[in-house]
Amino acid sequence: MSSSREPVQVLMYGTTWCGDCARSKRFLESRSVPYEWINIEEVPEAAEIVRNLNHGKQIVPTILLPSGKVLAEPSDRELAEALDISA
């Protein structure tokens, strides 16, 4: 193992028109956190995943962390705390 920390693979479900999605993407990119972007308007089964994760509500962004923790519309601070990085 080359480093003590493995790269984080974050899944972010969202839409192109969502301001909170854009903010969360900027936050992750500014801290070099690898993530996979999934547009729920282009991937119909992703919208169903979002609803399942949020008890029937289609909330974006919905961010799934490697630990299994789900964040719905997190603030930058909430995202930083969940990823154990600086806000």
trRosetta pair geometry for C-beta under 8 A, 3 or more apart (Angstrom, degrees):
i j d omega theta_ij theta_ji phi_ij phi_ji
1 4 7.7 85 130 -92 122 31
3 6 7.6 160 81 -74 97 34
7 34 5.2 24 174 21 116 135
8 33 5.7 -28 68 -157 123 91
8 34 6.3 163 74 51 63 82
8 35 7.9 -9 110 -72 93 73
8 65 7.6 -36 -170 -154 113 82
8 66 5.9 -134 -152 -9 72 126
8 83 6.4 40 -146 -145 172 104
9 34 6.1 -33 -100 103 55 109
9 35 7.3 131 -165 -112 43 40
9 36 6.9 20 -174 -12 88 103
9 66 5.7 92 55 -77 74 109
10 28 6.7 -129 63 -128 148 141
10 33 6.2 26 3 148 134 112
10 34 7.0 154 21 98 84 55
10 35 3.9 -36 72 -110 99 96
10 36 7.2 -174 88 22 51 65
10 63 6.1 -7 -180 -170 110 101
10 64 7.1 155 -166 78 60 53
10 65 6.0 -22 -116 -110 85 55
10 66 7.2 -78 -78 -30 54 79
10 83 7.6 -33 -75 -96 134 120
11 35 7.0 170 -85 -165 15 83
11 36 5.2 -19 -112 63 65 101
11 38 6.4 7 -173 -2 93 123
11 63 7.1 158 85 -157 54 50
11 64 4.3 -4 60 55 106 104
12 21 7.2 131 160 -148 117 86
12 24 6.4 172 -139 118 138 126
12 25 6.9 166 116 -81 165 80
12 28 7.4 -128 -45 -13 145 158
12 35 5.3 36 -9 165 111 131
12 36 7.0 175 26 82 71 48
12 37 5.5 -23 71 -108 104 58
12 38 6.8 168 85 24 49 76
12 61 5.4 -17 -167 -166 96 127
12 62 7.6 153 -156 79 48 45
12 63 5.1 -12 -105 -106 75 83
12 64 7.9 -158 -72 24 33 68
13 38 5.0 -30 -103 76 66 105
13 40 5.4 57 -179 -54 98 109
13 46 5.6 -180 -130 172 113 107
13 49 6.7 -164 -86 89 154 110
13 50 4.9 -157 125 -79 151 110
13 60 6.3 -109 116 -114 77 90
13 61 6.4 146 74 -159 53 68
13 62 4.5 -9 58 59 111 93
13 63 7.5 -158 24 -75 70 37
13 64 7.5 50 -10 -9 102 100
14 18 5.2 -122 -174 52 104 142
14 20 7.9 -149 -130 90 127 80
14 21 3.3 129 -173 -121 149 133
14 24 7.6 175 -63 57 151 127
14 25 7.9 -114 42 -45 157 110
14 37 7.1 -53 40 -156 103 86
14 38 7.5 117 23 73 59 58
14 39 6.8 -43 82 -110 60 52
14 40 6.8 -172 82 -1 7 99
14 60 4.3 122 -126 -170 63 115
14 61 4.2 -31 -78 -101 115 85
14 62 7.5 178 -65 24 67 60
15 18 4.6 104 60 -17 87 108
15 21 6.2 179 50 -10 52 161
15 39 6.3 81 -118 -152 41 79
15 40 6.2 -59 -68 46 80 91
15 41 5.4 69 -123 -19 96 115
15 60 5.5 84 2 116 88 170
16 21 7.7 -103 -103 90 14 143
16 39 6.4 8 -39 -127 86 124
16 41 7.3 -74 7 35 91 134
18 21 3.7 73 89 2 113 114
18 22 6.8 174 95 -11 63 80
18 60 4.9 -97 -96 112 166 118
18 61 6.6 149 121 -49 145 74
19 22 5.7 -52 -150 35 36 111
19 23 6.4 36 152 -19 67 105
20 23 5.5 -51 -146 36 35 114
20 24 6.3 34 156 -18 66 105
20 60 7.1 148 75 119 109 67
20 61 5.8 -142 116 3 96 88
20 73 5.5 -11 165 -135 161 80
21 24 5.9 -57 -148 38 29 108
21 25 6.3 31 153 -19 64 107
21 60 5.6 -13 -64 153 115 104
21 61 4.4 129 -101 -59 73 104
22 25 5.7 -54 -148 36 30 113
22 26 6.4 32 153 -19 64 105
23 26 5.8 -54 -150 36 31 111
23 27 6.4 35 151 -23 64 106
23 76 7.1 -98 154 -61 106 98
24 27 5.4 -50 -147 33 34 116
24 28 6.5 31 156 -15 66 104
24 61 5.0 -94 35 33 155 155
24 63 6.6 -142 180 -60 147 133
24 74 6.9 90 -105 63 122 88
24 76 7.7 -167 -102 -89 58 66
24 79 6.4 161 -135 -77 93 157
25 28 6.0 -56 -148 38 30 107
25 29 6.1 25 156 -15 65 112
25 35 7.7 -139 -122 74 67 140
25 37 6.9 26 -108 -95 119 123
26 29 5.8 -60 -143 42 28 109
26 30 6.0 28 159 -23 66 110
27 30 6.0 -58 -146 34 24 109
27 31 6.7 -2 161 4 60 111
27 76 4.9 -166 -111 -122 142 97
27 79 6.0 84 123 86 148 150
27 80 7.7 -106 178 -56 124 87
28 31 6.3 -77 -153 49 28 95
28 33 4.2 -92 -159 65 81 111
28 35 5.1 -5 165 -7 156 137
28 79 7.5 -92 -65 164 84 140
29 32 7.4 31 -171 -78 34 33
29 33 7.6 -84 -57 44 23 74
31 80 7.9 156 -59 -107 167 88
31 83 8.0 117 111 107 148 148
31 85 5.5 95 -180 150 147 150
31 86 7.6 -179 -118 60 127 73
33 83 6.3 -26 -117 -160 146 156
33 85 7.1 -122 -69 -11 122 163
35 63 8.0 -43 -142 -141 135 103
38 43 5.8 -61 -175 42 95 146
38 46 4.8 -164 151 -134 122 148
39 42 4.3 46 91 20 113 109
39 43 6.3 120 75 7 62 93
39 46 7.4 104 86 77 31 156
40 43 6.3 -72 -123 63 33 81
40 44 7.9 72 -178 -114 63 22
40 46 4.5 -136 -109 105 69 106
40 47 4.1 109 -178 -75 108 75
40 50 5.7 -23 -102 -11 147 142
40 58 7.4 171 138 -163 158 107
40 60 6.7 -135 15 -82 133 130
41 47 7.6 76 -73 -64 36 120
43 46 3.9 58 99 -2 110 120
43 47 7.4 166 94 -16 65 76
44 47 5.8 -47 -160 25 42 112
44 48 7.1 39 147 -14 66 101
45 48 5.4 -50 -156 35 45 115
45 49 6.6 52 145 -24 68 99
46 49 5.3 -47 -150 31 38 116
46 50 6.5 43 150 -21 66 100
47 50 5.6 -49 -152 32 34 114
47 51 6.6 34 150 -17 64 103
47 58 6.2 0 -165 -129 88 120
48 51 5.7 -52 -149 37 35 111
48 52 6.3 36 152 -20 66 105
49 52 5.7 -57 -149 37 31 112
49 53 6.3 28 154 -18 66 108
50 53 5.8 -57 -146 38 29 109
50 54 6.1 -4 163 9 65 116
50 58 5.5 65 110 -137 121 64
50 59 6.8 -161 173 50 107 56
50 60 6.9 -17 -149 -72 150 80
50 62 4.8 159 -132 20 91 149
51 54 6.3 -76 -139 55 25 91
51 56 5.6 9 -175 -141 92 24
51 57 6.6 170 -130 62 64 20
51 58 5.4 -24 -76 -75 86 74
53 62 5.6 120 87 179 138 142
53 64 7.0 -101 -122 -79 153 107
53 70 4.9 -176 -178 -137 114 152
53 72 7.7 164 120 -70 105 107
54 57 4.3 -85 129 65 116 86
54 58 7.2 161 65 -79 137 16
54 59 4.8 169 -129 20 165 110
54 62 6.2 -109 -43 -103 119 134
54 70 7.5 -151 -69 149 69 139
54 72 5.4 95 -105 -92 118 144
57 72 7.8 59 93 -155 118 154
59 62 5.7 102 88 -66 83 99
59 72 4.3 37 109 -164 142 117
59 73 5.8 -87 174 -24 113 101
60 73 7.5 70 99 -70 25 81
61 71 8.0 18 106 103 92 91
61 72 7.7 -173 96 -148 49 42
61 73 6.6 133 49 -84 60 44
61 74 7.6 -59 78 25 101 78
62 70 6.5 -11 -173 -169 95 100
62 71 7.3 161 -158 83 46 51
62 72 5.3 -11 -107 -104 78 74
63 70 7.2 149 78 -159 50 50
63 71 4.4 -12 59 60 102 101
63 72 7.9 -169 21 -74 70 30
63 74 6.3 -60 29 11 129 123
63 79 7.0 29 66 -115 166 103
64 68 7.5 -23 -169 -144 89 28
64 69 7.7 158 -154 83 47 45
64 70 5.7 -17 -102 -104 69 75
65 68 7.0 -36 77 34 78 20
65 69 4.5 1 43 59 122 90
65 70 7.6 -148 13 -73 82 29
65 71 7.1 63 -28 -8 105 103
65 82 5.9 -139 -62 154 153 115
65 83 7.0 -154 -123 -83 125 74
69 82 6.0 -154 107 -156 145 117
71 74 4.0 -11 170 -42 125 128
71 78 6.3 150 -145 132 129 115
71 79 6.4 135 141 -92 170 73
71 82 5.9 -104 -59 -31 134 171
74 78 3.9 -134 -164 90 101 122
74 79 4.6 129 114 -55 133 83
74 82 7.1 -61 -140 1 161 138
75 78 4.7 99 48 5 76 101
75 79 7.0 -141 91 -3 41 87
76 79 5.7 -57 -149 39 32 112
76 80 6.2 35 153 -22 67 107
76 87 5.5 112 129 -152 96 99
77 80 5.7 -53 -145 35 30 112
77 81 6.3 29 156 -18 64 106
77 87 4.8 3 -104 -108 62 153
78 81 5.8 -55 -147 37 29 110
78 82 6.3 28 155 -18 64 109
79 82 5.8 -57 -146 37 29 110
79 83 6.2 10 160 -3 65 113
79 87 8.0 116 68 -107 79 89
80 83 6.1 -70 -145 49 26 98
80 85 5.2 -104 -150 77 74 75
80 86 6.2 -38 -161 134 129 16
80 87 3.8 -131 5 -74 167 76
81 84 7.3 25 -173 -75 30 41
81 87 7.7 -4 -37 -54 73 111
